[in-house]
Amino acid sequence: QDSYIGTSHFGFCTDVLHLNFPRPFRGSAGRAMSVHIDMKNLPNLPGFHMPTAKENHPRPHTWNTVNGTRMEMKEGLSHEKPKFVKVIKPVETWRSGSLPDSTTRNMFAKAGAQTGVEHCELPAWDAFDRHVLRFYGFFKEAVVESNLENYRVRNIVFFYYLEDDTCHVIEPRQDNSGIPQGQFIRRHRFPAPGGGYLKPEDLQVGSELQIYGRSMFITDCDAFTRAYYEQAGLEQGPAEVSELDPFNATRDAMKVNCAVAPRTYEKMYREVMLGGGHVNADMQQFLENDRKVLRFFCIMDDLATPQFERRPFLILYFLSDDKVEIREMYPLNCGRDNFPIFFRRGKMPLGKYNVDGPQSQPRKKSEFVDGRDFYVGQEMTLLTNYRFFIYDADEFTRQFFKEEMNRELEPRIEVQLPERAVPRAPTPPYTGYGSWDDSMSSVTHLIPKPPQKDLVKLFTHADKILRFKARFANPKPEDTDRIFVVSFFLQDDCLAIHEPPQRNLGIVTGRFLEKAVHMNQVTGQLFKAEDLLPGNMIKVYNHEFEMLDLDEYTRKLFSDPNAQFKSYDLQAVLEKVRESMRQQFPLVRDIFRRFDSDHDGTITLGEFRKVLEKFGFANLPKETVVQIMRHFDTREDGQISYNEFCDVLLDEDYTQHMLKTKPPLVQDFDPAYAERAQARAEERDETEKVRKAARAVGDVIYKQSQKFFRLFKEFSHITHHQTVTYAQIHKCLLDNGNDFDPEDIRRTVMYVLPGVNPDKVPYVAFLKAMVTSFHDLSATR
């Protein structure tokens, strides 16, 4: 047999002896055998021992640099040893499969198998994370210079954090104690009386703690703390009663500890017969008339201001408690500060208003204002010297007086003053220097702004020129035969005068007045096309002309201002538009997005007209625009989708015919398709108006949280029902400084509450829907 002591690759001896038997013994199965012997179990020869194989090779780290200074890193000197605790070893879940274990994994498994311990050590900050012991107790504080007490008991809650042995003490807050309560001692490690720091073993129910000169007595702890100590083998004592100080004992003695006999109708009757009793009539009134409010509309003529002013007010009388509230209804741009509460809700005395003191005799119920005595047309004095005139009441108030008071209120009295005419300074005459628009900008603006051009007018009346024939009104003898051509440009209201050449006239002809915006001295206004009709007299720069005639084009244009006298080759227009579109962007997607202004995925009739205007076809008649759009709209549904746009704009990638061309444009006008296109355009416009209205109202209700509750209160004041009309919603928003079109309010209501009646809108559901649907409409798409 051959034997050898196993060595590693580096020549170090191992602790295992390998015995190999290459030849089989007799009677064996004929395979080689190998025996492994652990050398640690064999006795050593005298003076010899086997080298020990080290499993860990730690490298000491004694010196380090802290804040630029070399210092020795030693436990107890630079840092403390972290606190470790023993916890139950977790269940083995390692799965090796067919592969061998790694060295680290093998060593970890052997460590637990050799020791046979089912626990492992973990740092305290991990094992005891968020584990806190809580104790209840109190301490006594001396009170001097008081005849009610000489000491006071202050309750505390003591917290002990197991993760780092820190503690902190808080004092529960007590109403009206006059003592700053809350955190009593901040969190840190408390020193122990015998030296060192406080440990969990030092905390026992029924014991006293000496912390910074105060004696704190522990009376109880919570269930988690008791379970922790029971698991550790240290059970806590039973809870003890906290001591009561003389002051609290006196207050407790003042309280009635015996049960009061139940009130019965007989007892109430006996008390009333004896002259006492406590009949709770106000509670019955509250239960019967809760949320019932009489609403009167009134005015007050304010004579204290330099100008006479009629201020509108709203008087609210609450039937549940007979209280009155007066609110001022501020008109738009009234110039007053927005403080709507004129008289806060409360009982209003009749006659002179005096502030009652503590010793004043209470007023009788008849000495306060009663809203049941109000009526339409009444003029009354409230709050000493304020005179109000009631001109109307709401529907609930009229119904209440009819059913409960058996009398009907008068109809509404018109008290609105006529609108005050604001005098306006007359416009100064045009001096002739500069253009008319520049001069008017100095009149209408404090800081003159450059005039803006009417682009719609420029596109609509481009290249439209009206020509008239004229002569001098009172000519000199040498000017009798002179003839002038007056040209009026409709696109910018410019005027030009030209004198055509004549044989043997003896006067240099040509431009008489250059093209510009001129003023007609006869009317004092800028020239208009109607001023140049035959038979009229015009005067410009002190030259007076008599209008004689007009050309055929001008005559036709006066008969039909929107007439088109140009003929277009629609096929040529279509090809030019296609070629111009291709030159916009490399990708058809970007071209479509460029012309789809509202980004809804389709091009409507209005958007297609803007496309033609962009490429120089601004004055095309509507029929021509519809014909060209119909060529793009292959489905003829009144709008152009992205696929239809690509089919007309792009050529086919693969064709089966030679020199295949696009289908020609249909020259016939289809009135039915024109109606469908117009209906689609109106539908898209209405959709955009709904989006804009819902977004604007949502910005007010959602972004301003206080406006939400303010509107809720306004709706509850308006009606006692759960529904309001869209007109009332518009009025409430207007009263809060948000002016919207009533039609936009109706659109918003129909959007957030589909199918609801605009005259019966549940305002609670409406406000909730406005908040929840705010993010459904993005600002930009």
VEXGU-346320 format. One record per residue (C-alpha): x, y, z; residue in one letter. Coordinates in steps of 0.25 Angstrom, whole numbers, padded with zeros to 4 digits, always signed. Example, Ala and Ser with C-alpha at 12.3 -4.5 7.8 and 13.67 -1.06 7.14 Angstrom:
2
+0049-0018+0031A+0055-0004+0029S
REM end
This chain:
781
+0000+0000+0000Q+0004+0014-0003D+0002+0025+0007S+0005+0040+0008Y+0002+0052+0016I-0007+0062+0007G+0000+0075+0004T-0006+0087-0002S-0001+0094-0015H+0008+0103-0007F+0015+0091+0001G+0007+0094+0015F+0004+0081+0022C-0011+0078+0024T-0018+0071+0035D-0023+0059+0027V-0015+0046+0024L-0019+0040+0010H-0017+0024+0009L-0018+0019-0005N-0020+0004-0009F-0017+0003-0024P-0018-0012-0025R-0030-0019-0020P-0030-0029-0008F-0034-0043-0010R-0049-0045-0010G-0051-0030-0013S-0060-0025-0024A-0047-0021-0032G-0048-0005-0030R-0038+0004-0023A-0040+0008-0008M-0037+0021-0001S-0037+0024+0014V-0036+0038+0020H-0031+0040+0034I-0032+0053+0042D-0018+0055+0048M-0023+0064+0059K-0028+0051+0066N-0015+0044+0066L-0005+0046+0078P+0008+0054+0075N+0022+0050+0077L+0029+0057+0088P+0033+0071+0084G+0025+0071+0071F+0011+0076+0067H+0003+0077+0055M+0002+0091+0049P-0012+0097+0051T-0019+0102+0038A-0025+0116+0040K-0039+0118+0035E-0039+0133+0036N-0027+0142+0033H-0031+0156+0039P-0023+0168+0036R-0021+0177+0048P-0025+0192+0046H-0019+0199+0058T-0016+0213+0052W-0025+0222+0044N-0026+0236+0040T-0038+0244+0046V-0040+0259+0041N-0026+0259+0036G-0020+0254+0049T-0014+0240+0051R-0019+0233+0063M-0020+0219+0069E-0033+0212+0067M-0035+0204+0079K-0047+0199+0086E-0050+0207+0098G-0041+0218+0093L-0047+0223+0080S-0060+0215+0080H-0068+0205+0088E-0071+0191+0085K-0084+0190+0078P-0095+0183+0086K-0099+0169+0082F-0111+0161+0086V-0114+0146+0084K-0126+0143+0075V-0132+0130+0070I-0125+0125+0058K-0134+0126+0046P-0138+0113+0039V-0129+0108+0028E-0134+0111+0014T-0121+0109+0007W-0122+0101-0006R-0109+0096-0012S-0115+0087-0023G-0104+0078-0030S-0093+0089-0028L-0083+0088-0016P-0084+0098-0005D-0074+0109-0005S-0064+0111+0005T-0071+0122+0013T-0084+0114+0013R-0077+0101+0017N-0071+0108+0029M-0084+0115+0033F-0091+0101+0033A-0080+0094+0041K-0080+0105+0051A-0094+0103+0055G-0093+0088+0054A-0081+0087+0063Q-0086+0096+0074T-0100+0091+0073G-0106+0105+0077V-0118+0109+0071E-0116+0124+0073H-0108+0134+0066C-0102+0148+0070E-0108+0161+0064L-0105+0175+0067P-0115+0182+0076A-0118+0193+0066W-0123+0182+0056D-0130+0172+0066A-0136+0182+0075F-0140+0192+0064D-0153+0200+0068R-0154+0192+0081H-0157+0202+0092V-0160+0199+0107L-0171+0209+0112R-0173+0212+0127F-0183+0221+0134Y-0180+0229+0147G-0180+0242+0154F-0171+0251+0162F-0175+0262+0172K-0172+0276+0171E-0172+0286+0182A-0181+0298+0182V-0178+0310+0190V-0187+0322+0194E-0200+0315+0191S-0211+0312+0202N-0218+0302+0193L-0206+0292+0192E-0191+0290+0196N-0188+0280+0186Y-0192+0276+0172R-0192+0262+0165V-0188+0262+0151R-0190+0250+0142N-0179+0245+0133I-0177+0234+0122V-0163+0228+0122F-0158+0222+0109F-0146+0212+0108Y-0140+0209+0094Y-0134+0195+0094L-0126+0198+0081E-0116+0207+0088D-0120+0208+0103D-0125+0222+0102T-0137+0228+0109C-0146+0240+0109H-0157+0245+0118V-0170+0252+0113I-0181+0259+0121E-0195+0257+0116P-0201+0270+0112R-0213+0275+0121Q-0223+0285+0117D-0222+0299+0124N-0210+0294+0133S-0202+0306+0131G-0189+0298+0131I-0181+0296+0119P-0182+0281+0116Q-0178+0271+0106G-0164+0266+0105Q-0158+0266+0119F-0144+0260+0117I-0139+0259+0103R-0134+0245+0098R-0120+0241+0102H-0113+0230+0111R-0117+0233+0126F-0107+0232+0137P-0109+0221+0147A-0108+0224+0162P-0097+0215+0164G-0089+0219+0152G-0090+0215+0138G-0103+0216+0130Y-0117+0212+0132L-0120+0198+0128K-0134+0190+0126P-0131+0183+0139E-0132+0196+0147D-0146+0198+0143L-0157+0192+0152Q-0171+0195+0154V-0172+0200+0168G-0158+0205+0169S-0152+0219+0170E-0142+0225+0160L-0133+0236+0163Q-0131+0244+0150I-0123+0257+0151Y-0128+0260+0165G-0142+0256+0163R-0149+0244+0169S-0158+0238+0159M-0167+0227+0164F-0171+0216+0153I-0186+0212+0155T-0189+0203+0142D-0184+0199+0128C-0190+0194+0115D-0193+0180+0111A-0181+0179+0101F-0172+0183+0113T-0178+0172+0122R-0176+0162+0111A-0162+0166+0109Y-0158+0165+0124Y-0165+0151+0125E-0157+0146+0113Q-0145+0151+0120A-0149+0144+0133G-0151+0157+0141L-0166+0159+0143E-0171+0173+0146Q-0180+0176+0158G-0194+0179+0158P-0199+0193+0154A-0200+0203+0165E-0209+0215+0167V-0204+0229+0164S-0204+0238+0176E-0214+0250+0176L-0209+0263+0180D-0218+0273+0188P-0222+0282+0177F-0227+0271+0168N-0234+0265+0180A-0241+0278+0183T-0246+0278+0168R-0251+0264+0169D-0258+0267+0181A-0266+0278+0175M-0271+0269+0164K-0285+0262+0166V-0282+0247+0167N-0296+0242+0169C-0306+0239+0157A-0317+0249+0154V-0331+0244+0154A-0336+0243+0140P-0345+0255+0135R-0360+0251+0133T-0372+0259+0129Y-0377+0259+0143E-0365+0264+0148K-0364+0275+0138M-0379+0279+0141Y-0376+0279+0156R-0364+0288+0155E-0372+0298+0146V-0383+0298+0156M-0373+0301+0167L-0368+0313+0159G-0355+0306+0154G-0352+0296+0144G-0343+0296+0132H-0352+0294+0120V-0343+0292+0108N-0352+0300+0098A-0339+0304+0090D-0335+0290+0087M-0349+0287+0082Q-0348+0299+0073Q-0335+0295+0068F-0339+0281+0064L-0352+0286+0057E-0345+0298+0049N-0331+0294+0047D-0325+0298+0033R-0338+0307+0031K-0334+0321+0028V-0342+0333+0024L-0335+0341+0013R-0339+0356+0010F-0333+0365+0000F-0331+0379+0004C-0324+0392+0000I-0318+0404+0008M-0316+0418+0003D-0302+0422+0007D-0302+0437+0008L-0289+0438+0016A-0281+0437+0003T-0279+0449-0006P-0287+0442-0017Q-0301+0436-0014F-0299+0421-0014E-0310+0410-0012R-0303+0398-0006R-0310+0384-0007P-0311+0375+0006F-0316+0361+0009L-0323+0359+0023I-0323+0345+0028L-0332+0341+0039Y-0329+0327+0045F-0342+0320+0050L-0334+0310+0059S-0329+0320+0069D-0335+0334+0065D-0322+0339+0061K-0319+0350+0050V-0308+0352+0040E-0306+0363+0030I-0297+0361+0018R-0294+0372+0008E-0295+0368-0007M-0283+0375-0014Y-0286+0379-0028P-0275+0377-0038L-0264+0388-0038N-0271+0395-0026C-0257+0400-0021G-0260+0394-0006R-0252+0384+0001D-0258+0370+0001N-0263+0368+0015F-0277+0363+0012P-0281+0361+0027I-0288+0374+0031F-0294+0368+0044F-0289+0355+0049R-0299+0344+0053R-0305+0347+0066G-0317+0352+0073K-0320+0367+0069M-0327+0376+0079P-0337+0385+0075L-0335+0400+0075G-0322+0406+0080K-0311+0396+0080Y-0303+0395+0093N-0292+0386+0098V-0296+0379+0110D-0287+0376+0122G-0286+0364+0131P-0295+0371+0141Q-0306+0375+0131S-0320+0369+0132Q-0323+0359+0121P-0332+0364+0110R-0346+0358+0108K-0349+0351+0095K-0358+0362+0091S-0347+0372+0091E-0339+0365+0080F-0342+0366+0065V-0352+0355+0060D-0351+0352+0045G-0366+0347+0045R-0369+0362+0046D-0362+0366+0033F-0370+0368+0020Y-0367+0373+0006V-0367+0388+0005G-0363+0390+0019Q-0354+0401+0023E-0347+0399+0037M-0336+0404+0045T-0326+0394+0050L-0313+0395+0058L-0317+0409+0063T-0316+0417+0051N-0315+0408+0038Y-0328+0409+0030R-0331+0397+0021F-0342+0395+0011F-0347+0381+0008I-0351+0379-0007Y-0351+0364-0009D-0350+0351-0002A-0346+0337-0007D-0356+0326-0011E-0354+0318+0002F-0357+0331+0010T-0370+0334+0002R-0375+0319+0004Q-0372+0320+0019F-0380+0333+0021F-0391+0327+0013K-0392+0313+0020E-0388+0317+0034E-0392+0331+0036M-0404+0331+0027N-0400+0343+0019R-0394+0345+0006E-0382+0355+0003L-0383+0366-0007E-0377+0364-0021P-0363+0369-0024R-0361+0384-0024I-0351+0390-0034E-0341+0398-0027V-0329+0398-0037Q-0324+0411-0041L-0322+0415-0055P-0308+0413-0060E-0300+0426-0058R-0295+0431-0071A-0280+0433-0071V-0276+0446-0078P-0266+0443-0089R-0256+0454-0094A-0258+0457-0109P-0248+0451-0118T-0238+0463-0123P-0238+0465-0138P-0228+0459-0146Y-0216+0468-0149T-0211+0461-0161G-0197+0458-0156Y-0194+0443-0156G-0204+0432-0158S-0218+0432-0152W-0216+0420-0144D-0203+0426-0138D-0211+0438-0134S-0222+0430-0128M-0212+0422-0120S-0208+0434-0113S-0223+0437-0109V-0227+0423-0104T-0214+0420-0097H-0206+0427-0087L-0193+0420-0093I-0195+0420-0108P-0195+0406-0114K-0192+0403-0129P-0205+0400-0136P-0208+0386-0140Q-0212+0382-0153K-0225+0375-0156D-0220+0362-0162L-0234+0356-0165V-0237+0368-0173K-0224+0368-0180L-0227+0353-0184F-0241+0355-0188T-0240+0368-0197H-0226+0365-0202A-0224+0372-0216D-0238+0378-0216K-0237+0392-0221I-0249+0401-0224L-0247+0412-0235R-0255+0424-0237F-0255+0436-0246K-0254+0450-0241A-0251+0465-0244R-0249+0478-0237F-0262+0483-0230A-0259+0498-0232N-0248+0498-0243P-0239+0509-0248K-0241+0512-0263P-0228+0504-0266E-0233+0492-0257D-0246+0490-0264T-0242+0478-0273D-0234+0471-0262R-0239+0457-0259I-0235+0448-0247F-0235+0434-0243V-0238+0431-0228V-0233+0417-0224S-0238+0412-0211F-0232+0399-0205F-0241+0391-0197L-0230+0383-0190Q-0225+0395-0182D-0234+0406-0185D-0223+0414-0192C-0227+0425-0203L-0218+0429-0215A-0222+0439-0226I-0216+0438-0240H-0217+0447-0251E-0217+0440-0265P-0209+0447-0276P-0217+0455-0287Q-0212+0461-0300R-0209+0476-0300N-0213+0478-0286L-0200+0486-0282G-0200+0480-0268I-0191+0469-0263V-0200+0457-0260T-0197+0445-0251G-0198+0443-0236R-0206+0454-0230F-0207+0448-0216L-0199+0436-0211E-0205+0423-0205K-0208+0425-0190A-0219+0426-0180V-0225+0440-0181H-0236+0448-0175M-0249+0453-0182N-0250+0467-0178Q-0264+0468-0181V-0268+0457-0171T-0256+0459-0162G-0254+0443-0162Q-0245+0434-0170L-0249+0431-0184F-0259+0420-0186K-0264+0413-0199A-0278+0419-0197E-0272+0433-0198D-0267+0431-0212L-0280+0428-0218L-0284+0436-0231P-0290+0450-0227G-0283+0451-0213N-0273+0462-0210M-0260+0459-0204I-0249+0468-0199K-0234+0464-0196V-0223+0474-0192Y-0232+0486-0196N-0235+0480-0210H-0250+0477-0212E-0254+0467-0223F-0267+0463-0229E-0269+0448-0231M-0274+0445-0245L-0274+0430-0248D-0268+0417-0244L-0263+0405-0252D-0270+0392-0255E-0262+0384-0244Y-0266+0394-0233T-0280+0394-0237R-0281+0378-0236K-0274+0379-0223L-0283+0389-0217F-0295+0380-0221S-0288+0367-0215D-0277+0370-0205P-0273+0356-0204N-0273+0353-0218A-0261+0346-0225Q-0257+0350-0239F-0245+0341-0240K-0246+0328-0246S-0237+0317-0241Y-0232+0304-0247D-0236+0295-0235L-0226+0284-0240Q-0215+0294-0241A-0218+0299-0227V-0218+0285-0221L-0205+0281-0227E-0199+0294-0222K-0204+0291-0208V-0199+0277-0208R-0185+0282-0212E-0185+0293-0202S-0189+0283-0191M-0178+0274-0195R-0168+0285-0193Q-0172+0288-0179Q-0166+0276-0171F-0159+0263-0175P-0169+0254-0168L-0184+0254-0172V-0187+0253-0157R-0181+0266-0154D-0188+0273-0166I-0202+0268-0160F-0199+0273-0146R-0195+0286-0152R-0209+0288-0158F-0217+0281-0147D-0217+0293-0138S-0226+0287-0127D-0218+0274-0127H-0231+0265-0128D-0226+0256-0139G-0235+0262-0150T-0234+0274-0159I-0248+0282-0159T-0253+0292-0169L-0248+0304-0162G-0234+0298-0160E-0234+0294-0175F-0237+0308-0179R-0225+0313-0171K-0216+0303-0179V-0221+0309-0192L-0219+0323-0186E-0204+0320-0182K-0201+0316-0196F-0207+0328-0203G-0221+0325-0205F-0228+0334-0195A-0239+0339-0203N-0245+0325-0208L-0260+0324-0208P-0266+0315-0198K-0271+0305-0209E-0257+0304-0214T-0251+0301-0201V-0261+0290-0199V-0258+0284-0212Q-0243+0283-0209I-0246+0278-0195M-0255+0267-0201R-0244+0262-0209H-0235+0260-0197F-0247+0254-0189D-0249+0240-0196T-0259+0235-0186R-0267+0248-0187E-0270+0249-0172D-0268+0264-0172G-0253+0264-0166Q-0240+0259-0171I-0233+0248-0163S-0218+0245-0162Y-0219+0233-0172N-0227+0241-0182E-0217+0252-0181F-0206+0242-0184C-0213+0236-0196D-0215+0249-0203V-0202+0255-0200L-0192+0243-0202L-0190+0235-0214D-0192+0220-0214E-0179+0212-0211D-0183+0201-0221Y-0192+0202-0233T-0197+0191-0242Q-0199+0201-0254H-0189+0209-0262M-0189+0224-0259L-0201+0223-0249K-0206+0237-0245T-0215+0242-0234K-0230+0242-0236P-0234+0256-0241P-0242+0266-0233L-0257+0265-0234V-0262+0278-0240Q-0276+0277-0235D-0281+0284-0223F-0288+0275-0213D-0297+0283-0203P-0299+0271-0194A-0284+0269-0192Y-0283+0284-0189A-0294+0283-0178E-0287+0271-0172R-0273+0278-0172A-0280+0290-0165Q-0287+0282-0155A-0273+0275-0152R-0266+0288-0150A-0277+0293-0141E-0276+0281-0133E-0261+0282-0131R-0263+0297-0127D-0273+0293-0117E-0264+0282-0111T-0253+0293-0110E-0262+0302-0103K-0266+0291-0093V-0252+0288-0090R-0248+0303-0088K-0260+0305-0079A-0258+0293-0071A-0243+0296-0069R-0246+0311-0065A-0256+0307-0055V-0248+0295-0050G-0236+0305-0048D-0245+0313-0038V-0251+0302-0030I-0239+0292-0030Y-0227+0301-0029K-0233+0310-0018Q-0237+0301-0007S-0244+0312+0001Q-0253+0315-0011K-0258+0301-0010F-0264+0303+0004F-0268+0317+0001R-0277+0312-0010L-0282+0301-0002F-0287+0311+0008K-0292+0320-0002E-0301+0309-0008F-0306+0305+0006S-0310+0320+0008H-0317+0321-0005I-0326+0309-0004T-0330+0299+0007H-0331+0288-0005H-0320+0280-0009Q-0320+0285-0024T-0318+0299-0030V-0319+0304-0044T-0307+0307-0053Y-0311+0322-0052A-0310+0321-0037Q-0296+0315-0039I-0292+0326-0048H-0297+0337-0038K-0289+0330-0027C-0277+0330-0035L-0279+0345-0039L-0281+0349-0024D-0268+0343-0021N-0261+0351-0032G-0261+0341-0043N-0268+0345-0056D-0272+0334-0065F-0282+0333-0077D-0295+0327-0072P-0294+0318-0084E-0280+0313-0080D-0286+0309-0066I-0296+0301-0073R-0286+0294-0082R-0277+0291-0069T-0289+0285-0062V-0293+0276-0074M-0279+0272-0075Y-0276+0267-0061V-0290+0262-0058L-0295+0256-0072P-0310+0255-0073G-0313+0265-0061V-0324+0275-0062N-0317+0289-0063P-0328+0295-0054D-0327+0284-0044K-0312+0282-0041V-0308+0275-0028P-0297+0284-0023Y-0290+0274-0014V-0288+0265-0026A-0285+0276-0035F-0273+0281-0026L-0268+0267-0024K-0268+0265-0039A-0261+0278-0041M-0250+0273-0032V-0249+0259-0037T-0249+0262-0051S-0239+0274-0051F-0227+0266-0056H-0236+0259-0067D-0234+0272-0076L-0220+0275-0078S-0216+0290-0080A-0208+0287-0093T-0210+0274-0102R
REM end
